[in-house]
């Protein structure tokens, strides 16, 4: 089964700034990414802040993302890097 949020078509919508696509992504992956951060030992409050910072960075850098990749993993990596920084 293909993840509709990691298809080249959906990624193009994100790259074009489609607000509805960004909202769909947030609704689908927010809790998963927050849970991952919490497993790393990040507090709930800090995890929320890091997640939102990661989304902003993803939006700013969306032109660097290759549509053949997994966008959710890319955002999660940005969030993890926020923890390291």
N, C-alpha and C positions, 0 to 999 in steps of 0.2 A: 504494500500500500504506500502510495506517495504522499508525503507530507505537503499539503497545499501551501504551507507557509515557507517552504524552501524551494519552490519551483522558480525557474527563470522569469515566468510571467509575474508572479507575486513580487519577486525582487525588483523587477522593473517598475512596478507600481510604487514601491518604497523609494526607489531612486528618483522617481518623478515627483516625489513629495505628496503622494496620495494620503491625505489625513485618515481616511477610513482604513486604508491598509495598515498604517501605523497603529491605529486603535485595535484592529484585529490582532496584530502581532502582540501588542501589549496584553490583550485579554487572554491570548493563548499561552504566552510564555512567562508572564510576570511572576506567577507563583512558583514556577519551576526554577527560574533563575534565582528568586529569593531563597528557595529551599536549598539550592546549591551553595549559596553564600552562607546560609545559616550552618550548613554542614561543615563549612570551613571555619566556623567559630565566630562569625561576624554577628553582632547583636542585631535584633530585628529592626531597630531604628536605623542603624548604620547600613544594613542591607538595603533598606528602602532608598536611602540617599545614594548609595553606590549604584543601585539599579537605575535610578533616574539620571544620574550622571553618565552612566554607560549608554543610555538611550540617546542622550544629547550628543555624546561623542559619535555614536553610530550614525546619527542624522547628519552630523557635520562631515563625516568621512564616508558616507554611503557611496560616493563615486569611486572609492578605492576597492569596494567589495566586488568580487567576481560572482556573477549570477549562478555559476555552477556549484558554488559552495553552500554550506549550511548557515544561513543567516543567524539562526538562534545560537549556534555554537560560537559564531563570531561575536555576537553581543555578550554572550557569557564570558568569553575570553577578555573582552574589554572590561567587564565588571571585575573579573579576577585581577586583571592588571591594576585596576583602581585600588584594590585591596593592598597590592604590593607597593604601590606608590605611596 
